[in-house]
Amino acid sequence: MNRSSVFLFAVVVGCASPANDREPIAPEPEAAGASGSRLRAVSYVGDDGSVFAKAGAYDALLETYCEFVAASDGVVRCVPAPMTGYIHYLDKDCAHEVVHTFFDCDSASRYVSAQYTVSECPPLRTRSFMASNPRTAQVFSKSSTECYAAGEQIVVDVHEVPPSDMVALVPIVGAP
């Protein structure tokens, strides 16, 4: 009886320790999240078998990666990434919005998102835009009291994506 126990233990240990096998191990569902009808879970699998969930998803309808942040309506949504924009204006009256972006880093992106603060909760909100026509232009910025010249920036023309076009999310805290 004692030999069987020792033999079984040796077999289990032998099966549990890989022999430098570098094939990726499929992520467990809770590690990667679960895809829905529109959002696809995204995770990274290391060559050592580690699995890390991306802090976001892939939106199949918008055909872009998105991040979980508060949209302009204050609801947490999967907002198109990258979060690389700053809202500026093309005119000295600060009426024609453009977004300053870093398109040389991700020139294939059709979207750009810009974060800003408000005086209510959640205080950090995000506006998302369809982006087109990247170029360098003289831009203006707006403070609470004035519109002022902000120099030349790489900008894109924008058309805002309404928050209702993005998937809303509700956090669920799992059991310990």
C-alpha positions in Angstrom: 0.0 0.0 0.0 2.8 2.3 0.8 4.6 1.7 -2.5 1.4 2.5 -4.5 1.1 5.8 -2.7 4.7 6.7 -3.5 4.3 5.5 -7.1 1.2 7.6 -7.6 2.9 10.6 -6.1 5.8 10.3 -8.5 3.5 10.0 -11.5 1.6 13.1 -10.5 4.8 15.1 -10.0 6.1 13.8 -13.3 3.0 15.0 -15.1 2.9 18.4 -13.4 6.4 19.5 -14.3 7.0 20.3 -18.0 10.2 19.3 -19.5 11.1 22.8 -20.9 8.1 22.6 -23.2 7.4 26.1 -24.5 4.0 25.5 -26.1 1.4 28.1 -24.8 -1.1 26.8 -22.3 -4.7 27.8 -23.0 -5.9 30.5 -20.6 -8.5 29.6 -18.0 -11.8 31.4 -18.8 -11.7 33.6 -15.7 -8.1 34.6 -16.5 -8.9 35.9 -20.0 -12.5 37.0 -19.4 -15.4 35.8 -21.5 -16.3 37.0 -24.9 -19.8 38.3 -25.5 -21.8 38.9 -28.7 -19.7 42.0 -29.5 -16.7 42.3 -27.2 -14.0 39.7 -27.5 -11.8 38.9 -24.5 -8.1 39.6 -25.1 -5.3 38.1 -23.1 -1.6 37.7 -23.5 0.1 34.2 -23.2 3.7 34.2 -22.3 6.1 31.6 -23.7 6.4 30.3 -20.1 2.7 29.5 -19.9 1.7 32.7 -18.0 -1.6 34.3 -18.9 -2.5 38.0 -18.5 -5.8 39.5 -19.3 -5.6 42.8 -21.2 -7.3 45.7 -19.5 -9.8 46.0 -22.3 -11.3 44.0 -25.2 -11.7 43.9 -28.9 -15.0 45.5 -30.2 -16.0 43.4 -33.2 -18.6 46.0 -34.4 -16.2 49.0 -34.3 -13.3 46.7 -35.3 -10.9 48.1 -32.8 -9.4 47.4 -29.4 -11.1 49.3 -26.5 -10.4 50.1 -22.9 -12.7 50.1 -19.9 -13.1 53.7 -18.8 -15.8 56.3 -18.1 -17.2 57.7 -21.3 -18.4 61.2 -21.7 -21.8 60.2 -20.2 -20.1 58.9 -17.0 -20.9 55.3 -17.8 -18.0 52.8 -17.8 -17.8 51.6 -21.4 -15.4 49.9 -23.7 -14.0 53.0 -25.4 -11.9 52.8 -28.6 -8.2 52.8 -28.0 -5.6 54.4 -28.2 -6.0 57.0 -25.5 -3.6 59.3 -27.1 -5.5 62.4 -27.9 -5.8 65.9 -26.6 -8.7 68.2 -27.7 -7.5 71.3 -29.5 -9.1 73.8 -31.9 -8.2 75.1 -35.4 -9.6 78.6 -34.8 -9.0 81.4 -32.4 -12.6 81.2 -31.1 -12.1 77.5 -30.1 -15.1 76.4 -32.1 -13.6 73.8 -34.6 -12.4 70.8 -32.6 -9.5 68.6 -33.7 -7.5 66.1 -31.7 -3.8 66.3 -31.2 -2.5 62.8 -31.5 0.5 60.6 -32.0 -0.5 59.1 -35.3 3.1 58.1 -36.1 2.8 55.5 -33.3 -0.4 53.9 -34.6 -1.2 55.4 -38.0 -3.6 52.5 -38.8 -6.1 53.4 -36.1 -9.4 54.8 -37.2 -10.2 56.1 -33.7 -8.6 58.4 -31.1 -9.8 59.0 -27.6 -9.2 62.0 -25.3 -9.6 62.1 -21.6 -10.7 65.2 -19.7 -11.9 66.1 -16.2 -15.3 67.2 -14.9 -16.5 68.3 -11.5 -18.7 65.3 -10.9 -18.1 61.6 -10.3 -16.4 59.9 -12.1 -14.1 62.9 -12.5 -12.1 61.5 -15.4 -14.1 61.1 -18.6 -13.2 60.0 -22.2 -14.5 61.2 -25.5 -13.9 59.0 -28.6 -13.7 60.1 -32.2 -13.5 58.7 -35.7 -10.3 60.2 -36.9 -9.3 61.3 -40.4 -6.9 63.6 -42.3 -3.8 63.5 -40.1 -1.6 66.6 -40.6 0.4 69.3 -38.8 -1.6 72.4 -38.0 -1.5 75.5 -35.8 -3.8 74.8 -32.9 -5.5 76.6 -30.1 -6.3 75.4 -26.6 -9.1 76.5 -24.2 -8.8 77.3 -20.6 -11.9 78.1 -18.5 -11.7 81.8 -19.5 -9.8 82.0 -22.8 -8.8 80.5 -26.1 -5.0 80.7 -26.8 -2.5 79.7 -29.4 -0.8 76.3 -28.6 1.7 76.0 -31.5 1.9 73.4 -34.2 0.7 69.9 -33.5 -0.1 66.7 -35.3 -3.9 66.7 -35.5 -6.8 64.8 -37.0 -10.2 65.8 -38.0 -12.8 64.2 -35.7 -16.4 63.0 -35.6 -17.4 62.1 -32.1 -18.6 58.5 -31.5 -21.7 58.7 -29.2 -21.3 56.8 -25.9 -24.4 54.8 -26.8 -22.4 53.3 -29.7 -20.0 51.7 -27.2 -20.7 48.7 -24.9 -21.6 49.6 -21.3 -20.0 47.6 -18.5 -20.9 46.8 -14.9 -18.1 45.6 -12.6 -18.6 42.3 -10.8 -16.4 41.5 -7.9 -15.6 37.8 -7.6 -15.5 35.8 -4.4 -12.2 35.6 -2.6 
